[in-house]
Amino acid sequence: MNNNTIRKEIEEAVHAGERALFSLRCAQEKLNSAGNWGIFDMFGGGLFSTMIKRSKMDEAQGLMETAKSDL
């Protein structure tokens, strides 16, 4: 391998890591939001809050799968 090829592979790896990190940070935000909805749900939020909480959790799972794929 020549230096240009190695440099290109390193840059691609760094970009993949940055994309994965972004996805994980977004997943963290979704999980924090789901936690907040979960607290509301425990105090009688009902079906609506349960649906929103589950939706946030599903979105977080999708973002974590994206991060996994990036890595």
Secondary structure, 3 states (H helix, E strand, C coil): CCHHHHHHHHHHHHHHHHHHHHHHHHHHHHHHHHHHHHHHHHHHHHHHHHHHHHHHHHHHHHHHHHHHHHC
